[in-house]
């Protein structure tokens, strides 16, 4: 596992820019209205685009969890 030698878990989501990009990505998927952010034009998100994409993936997983909860509760 040489490729993980320089990775420090303590730096994951350690700045407000990283959190901002993550939350924007999460909300762009979870909210029902179209995304208002164009990431290629947003300086705050384009510098931390990988956190934005991770937030979007987390939003998709959240929708699956919500759908399963609704299925178990009502069907």
DAGIBEL-V24907 format. One record per residue. N is the residue number from 1. RES is the residue in one letter. PHI is phi as a letter, one per 20 degrees, with the letter a starting at -180 (* if undefined). OMEGA is omega in whole degrees, -180 to 180 (none if undefined). Layout:
N&RES&PHI&OMEGA ; N&RES&PHI&OMEGA
This chain:
1&X&*&178 ; 2&X&f&-176 ; 3&X&f&178 ; 4&X&e&-175 ; 5&X&f&-176 ; 6&X&e&-177 ; 7&X&e&178 ; 8&X&d&-179 ; 9&X&f&-179 ; 10&X&f&179 ; 11&X&e&180 ; 12&X&f&-178 ; 13&X&l&-176 ; 14&X&d&179 ; 15&X&c&-179 ; 16&X&f&177 ; 17&X&f&179 ; 18&X&f&178 ; 19&X&f&180 ; 20&X&f&180 ; 21&X&f&179 ; 22&X&f&-178 ; 23&X&f&176 ; 24&X&f&179 ; 25&X&f&179 ; 26&X&f&-178 ; 27&X&f&177 ; 28&X&f&179 ; 29&X&e&-172 ; 30&X&f&-179 ; 31&X&f&-174 ; 32&X&e&179 ; 33&X&e&-177 ; 34&X&f&179 ; 35&X&g&180 ; 36&X&e&-175 ; 37&X&d&170 ; 38&X&d&-168 ; 39&X&f&-180 ; 40&X&f&179 ; 41&X&d&-179 ; 42&X&e&-178 ; 43&X&f&-177 ; 44&X&f&-177 ; 45&X&e&-177 ; 46&X&f&178 ; 47&X&f&180 ; 48&X&c&-174 ; 49&X&f&-180 ; 50&X&f&176 ; 51&X&f&175 ; 52&X&f&180 ; 53&X&f&177 ; 54&X&f&176 ; 55&X&f&177 ; 56&X&f&179 ; 57&X&f&178 ; 58&X&f&177 ; 59&X&f&177 ; 60&X&f&178 ; 61&X&f&178 ; 62&X&f&177 ; 63&X&f&177 ; 64&X&f&179 ; 65&X&f&179 ; 66&X&f&180 ; 67&X&f&179 ; 68&X&f&178 ; 69&X&f&178 ; 70&X&f&179 ; 71&X&f&-179 ; 72&X&f&-177 ; 73&X&f&-171 ; 74&X&d&-176 ; 75&X&c&none
